[in-house]
Amino acid sequence: MDTERFSRQILLPEIGQAGQARLLASSALVVGCGGLGSTLLYCLCGMGVGRIGFCDGDTVTLSNLNRQFLHTERDIGRNKAQSAYEKLSAFASELKLEPMEFHLNGENAARIVAGYDIVLLAVDSLPARLVVNRACVQAGKPLVAGAITQWEGQVTLCDPAKGGPCY
């Protein structure tokens, strides 16, 4: 794969060619394609994570458009994961993008989470957070959980391999 797109970050000694190769060989799953998920997806594509899965069973509404930058007025009524896929594939066509037009639940989460190196959680539902957390613990996958409400944000790392906090 041509790495010219990532040439500016390859110049950083902390990344270099070896670090960029690791990013391109890595995978991430983003759960939620809304406000936080939209930003995460653009950033993951921009940094060159080679395989990015993302799931969301919701549809785009007009009230989403002030903060969910992957979606436009033409997407109103469409599934968020599909809308996101169209924008991201135009932005970073060389990456492997895997949209999933459904919510993770107790029946599918373990299987899906097991296929990725890391999971980024960007949903506002506590039951969804618990389901994804359980799947990550069972699979031994690190979970980065983000939340935004009003003017505040929160980020939590749950890494079963290192112990520490967990939902």
C-alpha positions in Angstrom: 0.0 0.0 0.0 1.2 3.5 -0.9 1.9 5.3 2.4 2.2 8.8 1.0 -1.1 9.7 2.6 0.5 9.1 6.0 3.9 10.6 5.2 3.5 13.5 7.8 2.9 11.1 10.7 5.7 8.8 9.5 8.1 11.7 10.0 7.3 11.6 13.7 10.0 9.5 15.4 7.4 7.9 17.7 5.6 6.5 14.6 8.1 6.1 11.7 7.7 3.4 9.0 7.5 0.6 11.5 4.7 2.3 13.5 2.7 3.1 10.3 3.1 -0.5 9.2 1.7 -1.6 12.6 -1.3 0.7 12.2 -2.0 -0.5 8.7 -1.9 -4.1 10.0 -4.2 -3.4 12.9 -8.0 -3.5 13.3 -10.5 -1.5 15.3 -14.2 -1.8 15.9 -16.2 1.4 16.6 -19.6 0.8 18.2 -21.8 3.7 17.3 -21.6 6.0 14.3 -23.1 9.1 15.9 -21.5 12.2 17.3 -18.4 10.6 19.0 -18.3 7.7 16.6 -18.3 9.9 13.5 -15.2 11.7 14.8 -13.5 8.5 15.8 -14.0 6.9 12.4 -12.5 9.9 10.6 -9.5 9.8 12.9 -9.0 6.1 12.5 -9.1 6.4 8.7 -6.8 9.5 8.8 -4.2 7.7 10.9 -4.3 4.6 8.7 -5.8 1.8 10.8 -6.0 -0.9 8.1 -9.3 -2.5 9.0 -12.1 -0.7 10.6 -15.4 -2.2 11.5 -18.3 0.0 12.7 -21.8 -0.8 13.7 -25.0 1.2 14.4 -28.6 0.1 14.0 -29.9 3.7 14.2 -31.0 6.0 11.3 -29.9 9.6 10.7 -32.2 12.3 11.8 -32.2 16.0 11.3 -31.3 16.6 15.0 -28.1 14.6 14.4 -26.6 16.8 11.8 -25.2 19.5 14.1 -22.6 17.1 15.6 -22.5 13.9 13.4 -20.2 15.0 10.7 -20.3 11.8 8.6 -24.0 12.5 7.8 -25.8 15.0 5.6 -29.3 16.1 4.9 -29.5 13.5 2.1 -28.8 10.8 4.7 -31.9 11.5 6.8 -33.8 8.2 7.3 -30.8 6.1 6.3 -28.8 3.7 8.5 -25.9 5.5 10.1 -23.4 2.7 9.4 -24.2 2.7 5.7 -24.1 6.5 5.5 -20.7 6.5 7.3 -19.4 3.8 4.9 -20.1 6.0 1.9 -18.2 9.0 3.3 -15.3 7.0 4.7 -14.8 4.9 1.6 -14.5 8.2 -0.4 -12.1 9.5 2.2 -9.8 6.5 2.5 -10.6 3.9 -0.2 -7.4 2.0 0.5 -8.5 0.9 3.9 -10.8 -2.1 4.6 -14.1 -0.7 5.9 -16.7 -3.1 7.4 -20.0 -1.4 8.1 -22.6 -3.3 10.1 -26.2 -2.0 10.0 -27.3 -3.3 13.4 -26.7 -2.9 17.1 -24.4 -5.2 19.0 -26.4 -7.4 21.4 -25.9 -10.5 23.6 -26.3 -12.8 20.6 -23.7 -11.2 18.2 -21.3 -9.1 20.3 -18.9 -11.9 21.3 -18.4 -13.1 17.7 -17.9 -9.6 16.3 -15.7 -8.2 19.0 -13.4 -11.3 18.8 -12.4 -10.3 15.2 -10.8 -6.9 16.1 -7.7 -5.8 18.0 -9.4 -3.0 19.9 -13.0 -1.8 20.5 -14.0 1.8 20.7 -17.4 2.4 22.4 -19.3 5.5 21.3 -22.9 4.8 22.4 -25.2 6.5 25.0 -27.0 3.3 26.2 -25.8 1.7 29.4 -27.2 -1.7 28.4 -25.2 -1.5 25.1 -22.1 -0.6 27.1 -22.5 -3.6 29.3 -23.0 -6.0 26.4 -19.9 -4.7 24.6 -17.9 -4.7 27.8 -18.8 -8.3 28.5 -17.8 -9.4 25.0 -14.5 -7.6 25.4 -13.7 -9.2 28.7 -14.6 -12.6 27.3 -12.4 -12.1 24.2 -9.6 -10.4 26.1 -9.9 -7.3 23.9 -9.1 -3.8 25.1 -12.1 -1.4 25.2 -11.9 2.3 25.0 -15.2 3.7 26.2 -16.1 7.3 25.4 -19.0 9.4 26.5 -20.1 13.0 26.0 -23.0 14.8 27.7 -23.6 18.5 27.5 -20.2 20.1 28.1 -18.4 17.2 29.6 -16.7 14.1 28.3 -15.3 10.9 29.7 -12.8 8.3 28.4 -12.2 5.0 30.1 -9.8 2.2 29.2 -10.9 -1.3 30.1 -8.1 -3.8 29.3 -8.8 -7.3 30.5 -5.1 -8.3 29.9 -3.9 -5.7 32.4 -6.7 -5.8 34.9 -8.2 -2.5 36.1 -11.6 -0.9 35.6 -14.4 -2.5 33.8 -18.2 -2.0 33.5 
